[in-house]
């Protein structure tokens, strides 16, 4: 079980909201969110309600000023708790939408999809096991997207039409 405390102001000031599960819309608890403390577990926070928009991965620790720490958006609007997982990891990535084109199966982290698989693009995936983060740049840099088990037929239709995923990391032993 995870727990994060969100604050309206920087440096853990203002009203707060204790969260121990997914929250699709934080506006009924806080008017904005500029800092947080993760007491346990891992979370993905989103710039828009209903788990949409830019995302940022947070784990146990203090985040007194989210923007100064590299968050690319001005306030957190929703969050998703990443469940603790200790099983196998398996994900298939596809060059094209609807699981088309070249396919590669991953069971471990990949610092560069281009270098390892010679794939110039990744537009869909199928996560069989585990929880994964995909990044827009090699070496786990840039904007990221969280994927839990399920089928993702079109990153474009998910709102990631201008984003190319270039590296993939398992979420393990860090939560």
C-alpha positions as CSV (number, residue, x, y, z in Angstrom):
1,X,0.0,0.0,0.0
2,X,1.3,3.5,-0.8
3,X,0.7,6.9,0.6
4,X,1.4,10.4,-0.7
5,X,0.4,13.7,0.8
6,X,-0.2,16.5,-1.7
7,X,0.0,20.2,-0.8
8,X,-1.4,23.3,-2.5
9,X,1.7,25.4,-2.0
10,X,5.4,24.8,-2.4
11,X,7.4,23.6,0.6
12,X,4.5,21.5,2.0
13,X,2.4,24.6,2.8
14,X,-1.3,25.2,2.5
15,X,-4.1,22.7,2.4
16,X,-3.1,19.0,2.1
17,X,-4.7,15.9,0.8
18,X,-3.6,12.3,1.9
19,X,-3.9,9.9,-1.0
20,X,-3.6,6.1,-0.7
21,X,-5.0,5.0,-4.1
22,X,-5.8,6.3,-7.6
23,X,-7.4,9.8,-7.8
24,X,-8.8,10.8,-11.2
25,X,-9.6,14.4,-10.1
26,X,-7.9,16.2,-7.2
27,X,-9.8,19.4,-7.7
28,X,-12.4,18.5,-5.1
29,X,-9.6,18.3,-2.5
30,X,-7.1,20.9,-3.6
31,X,-7.3,23.9,-6.0
32,X,-3.7,23.2,-7.1
33,X,-0.7,21.1,-6.1
34,X,2.9,22.3,-6.1
35,X,4.6,19.9,-3.6
36,X,4.2,16.5,-2.1
37,X,5.6,13.9,0.2
38,X,5.6,10.2,-0.7
39,X,5.6,8.3,2.5
40,X,5.4,4.8,0.9
41,X,5.0,3.3,-2.5
42,X,5.3,4.8,-6.0
43,X,2.9,7.0,-8.0
44,X,2.5,8.6,-11.4
45,X,1.2,12.1,-11.3
46,X,-0.6,13.8,-14.2
47,X,-1.0,17.3,-15.4
48,X,-4.7,16.8,-16.2
49,X,-7.6,15.1,-14.7
50,X,-8.5,11.4,-15.6
51,X,-4.8,10.4,-15.9
52,X,-4.3,12.5,-19.0
53,X,-1.5,14.8,-20.2
54,X,2.2,14.9,-19.1
55,X,3.2,12.4,-16.4
56,X,5.9,12.3,-13.8
57,X,7.0,9.3,-11.7
58,X,7.4,9.8,-8.0
59,X,8.6,7.5,-5.3
60,X,9.3,7.6,-1.5
61,X,10.8,11.0,-0.7
62,X,10.0,14.7,-0.5
63,X,9.2,17.0,-3.5
64,X,9.1,20.6,-2.0
65,X,8.8,22.3,-5.4
66,X,7.8,20.0,-8.2
67,X,8.6,22.5,-11.0
68,X,12.2,23.1,-9.8
69,X,12.7,19.4,-9.6
70,X,12.0,19.0,-13.3
71,X,8.3,18.5,-13.6
72,X,7.2,20.0,-17.0
73,X,3.7,21.1,-15.9
74,X,2.4,23.7,-13.4
75,X,0.2,21.6,-11.1
76,X,-0.8,18.0,-10.4
77,X,-4.5,17.2,-11.3
78,X,-4.6,13.4,-10.9
79,X,-2.5,10.5,-9.7
80,X,-2.3,6.8,-10.0
81,X,-0.7,4.4,-7.5
82,X,1.6,1.8,-8.9
83,X,0.9,-1.5,-7.1
84,X,3.8,-3.4,-5.7
85,X,4.7,-6.2,-8.1
86,X,7.3,-9.0,-7.8
87,X,6.6,-11.2,-10.8
88,X,7.9,-11.6,-14.4
89,X,8.1,-8.7,-16.8
90,X,7.0,-9.0,-20.4
91,X,6.0,-6.4,-22.9
92,X,5.8,-6.5,-26.7
93,X,6.4,-3.3,-28.6
94,X,5.3,-2.7,-32.2
95,X,6.6,-0.3,-34.8
96,X,3.0,0.6,-36.0
97,X,-0.4,1.1,-34.5
98,X,-2.7,-1.9,-33.9
99,X,0.3,-4.2,-33.3
100,X,1.6,-3.8,-36.8
101,X,5.1,-3.8,-38.3
102,X,8.2,-5.0,-36.6
103,X,7.6,-6.5,-33.1
104,X,10.1,-7.0,-30.3
105,X,9.5,-8.6,-26.9
106,X,11.1,-7.0,-23.8
107,X,11.7,-8.7,-20.5
108,X,14.3,-6.2,-19.2
109,X,15.1,-2.5,-19.4
110,X,16.1,-1.1,-22.8
111,X,18.2,2.1,-22.8
112,X,17.7,2.6,-26.6
113,X,15.0,1.0,-28.7
114,X,16.8,2.3,-31.9
115,X,20.2,0.8,-30.9
116,X,19.0,-2.5,-29.6
117,X,16.1,-3.3,-32.0
118,X,16.7,-1.0,-35.0
119,X,13.2,0.3,-34.6
120,X,12.8,3.9,-35.6
121,X,9.4,4.2,-34.0
122,X,7.1,2.5,-31.5
123,X,3.4,3.2,-31.9
124,X,1.7,0.4,-29.9
125,X,2.4,-2.2,-27.2
126,X,1.0,-5.1,-25.3
127,X,2.0,-5.4,-21.6
128,X,1.6,-8.9,-20.5
129,X,3.3,-8.7,-17.1
130,X,4.6,-6.0,-14.8
131,X,4.5,-2.2,-14.8
132,X,6.7,-0.2,-17.3
133,X,7.8,3.4,-18.0
134,X,8.5,4.4,-21.6
135,X,10.5,7.6,-22.3
136,X,10.7,9.9,-25.3
137,X,14.6,9.9,-25.2
138,X,17.2,7.2,-24.9
139,X,18.7,6.4,-21.4
140,X,15.3,7.0,-19.7
141,X,15.2,10.8,-20.2
142,X,12.5,13.3,-21.3
143,X,8.8,12.9,-21.0
144,X,7.5,9.5,-19.9
145,X,4.4,7.4,-19.9
146,X,3.3,4.7,-17.5
147,X,2.0,1.4,-18.8
148,X,0.3,-1.3,-16.7
149,X,-0.8,-4.7,-18.0
150,X,-3.1,-4.3,-21.0
151,X,-3.2,-3.6,-24.8
152,X,-2.3,-0.2,-26.1
153,X,-3.3,-0.2,-29.8
154,X,-2.5,3.4,-30.6
155,X,-0.3,5.9,-28.7
156,X,-1.6,8.6,-31.1
157,X,-5.2,8.0,-29.9
158,X,-4.0,8.1,-26.3
159,X,-2.8,11.6,-26.9
160,X,0.8,10.9,-27.6
161,X,0.8,11.7,-31.3
162,X,3.9,14.0,-31.2
163,X,5.9,11.7,-28.9
164,X,8.3,9.0,-30.0
165,X,9.3,6.4,-27.3
166,X,13.0,5.7,-27.3
167,X,13.7,3.8,-24.1
168,X,11.8,1.5,-21.7
169,X,12.2,0.7,-18.0
170,X,10.6,-1.8,-15.7
171,X,9.2,-0.5,-12.4
172,X,10.8,-2.9,-10.0
173,X,12.6,-2.8,-6.7
174,X,12.2,1.0,-6.5
175,X,8.7,1.2,-5.0
